Amino acid sequence: MEVIIIPIIASLVVIAMGKRIPMWLSALFSLLPILLVGKYFQQMGVEGGWKTIFDQPWISDNIRFTVGFDGLTGILLILTNALVPVIILGGIRNDENRVKITALTLFMQGALNGVFMAQDGLMFYIFWELALIPIYFITLTMSGVDAFKITLRFFLYTFIGSLAMLASLIYLFLHTANYSFAFESLRAVELSHTESLFVGGGILLAFLVKIPVLPFHSWQADTYTNTPAAGTMLLSGIMLKMGLYGLLRWFLPLAPESIEFYQPWVIGLSVAGVLYGALIAIRQKDMKRLVAFSSLSHVALIAAGIFTLTDAGLEGSVLQMFVHGINAVGLFLVIEIIERSTGTRILGELGGLAKNNRLFMVFFMLIALGTVAVPFTNGFPGELLLLKSVYTYNHNLALMAGLTIIFCAVYIFRMVQFSMFGEGTGTVAALKWNEILAFGILIVGVIGIGFMPQLIIDIVHNSIVQIGQWVSEARGVMS
């Protein structure tokens, strides 16, 4: 519970102190919740099952404020509360918007923690909406001349998806034995095939929009490109994980009767998204837009892996969720530093940046290698598991999805070449202590996970097994 409250209180402190609050103190506030995650792991115990952390009646005895913890939640909490300090240290400029972005980032941190810990359907929906509020304000007030258009499109997509999810949760609530939004009560509802299609479709829509999966992606590129760096990092590094987490935690257990219908559609659209995002990324000149389409390609493969329902796909999806968060934030941090120093992020206007800042070049290359999934970097194990899972489902789809390995190398190394090498006259300013620290945290993730991916897989294993059992039981009853 503290991991939700502390960031929200910290956001109020930042607002109260204004420009007097130093950046290091804001980063320290954001780092406090991760210190509590270890305590939650201890409470979870060796069996690794779900452990309720806080449970109190809210609207009634059956509509409760309930949050809990298991291995899957733990991994997402580690990711969230490790990346937010990185975003504050490196992604927020010291200008007139610093206090506002920092406060909104901290508030969003608390809401995201609530999303990943919610054990009650209504609480999940409330935290889901609370997590959207900060990014609306960041996008609307700080995205330049097209801010309203970009924010409106983002709002419409997410609002429609959220309403569909809420309608599905209410329908399940009305069919529970005790009129409860508790996860187990919702999961116990038996749906007919037709009911499951509508209920599952409503829940699924909200998550596919957030990921995003084709054809629900058109809000993403413009939002990522025009939003300030901190907002882009929050969106790509953490926020889209809400959708992927939702598939695992809520869609698969609550609407397993609908999986057979939606499975080929989601996997097919996801593989199409892998290719579409990669091919469009190759054509981009704006570095932010390039990474935005790269993100679309990478998360589509994660969504496909989840819907294969194999152990490799489910465990690989969680591993790659963690990896993508690190690499996406790292790439956007690189772009932010380049733009601060040179005033541009257009590849044709850059070049030769490696000449005067070799340390920055090293950081950039390590993150690039992780993104390309070079062996012994963080991107390799998860991508291998995901491609294996898609191959198990359909050989031809796996062959198409596997092209991402080639395409990713093309657009990432093209970005490195055009920005860091050649005859350009631009320079990158010497990295400050906070930027070095931010990169250091990310590089530990790039190299550490590359050598020890099993650490994450072991943490989430019991949670994934439980989800698989729920789905198998429900499908067994149907057959």
Secondary structure as UniProt FT lines:
FT   HELIX           2..17
FT   HELIX           18..20
FT   HELIX           23..44
FT   TURN            46..47
FT   STRAND          51..60
FT   TURN            61..62
FT   STRAND          63..69
FT   HELIX           71..90
FT   TURN            96..97
FT   HELIX           98..117
FT   HELIX           121..142
FT   HELIX           144..146
FT   HELIX           147..174
FT   TURN            177..178
FT   HELIX           183..187
FT   HELIX           193..210
FT   TURN            211..212
FT   TURN            214..215
FT   TURN            218..219
FT   HELIX           220..226
FT   HELIX           229..233
FT   HELIX           234..239
FT   HELIX           240..246
FT   HELIX           247..251
FT   HELIX           252..254
FT   HELIX           256..258
FT   HELIX           259..282
FT   HELIX           287..307
FT   HELIX           311..342
FT   HELIX           347..349
FT   HELIX           353..355
FT   HELIX           358..372
FT   TURN            375..376
FT   HELIX           379..393
FT   HELIX           395..402
FT   HELIX           404..420
FT   HELIX           433..451
FT   HELIX           454..478
//
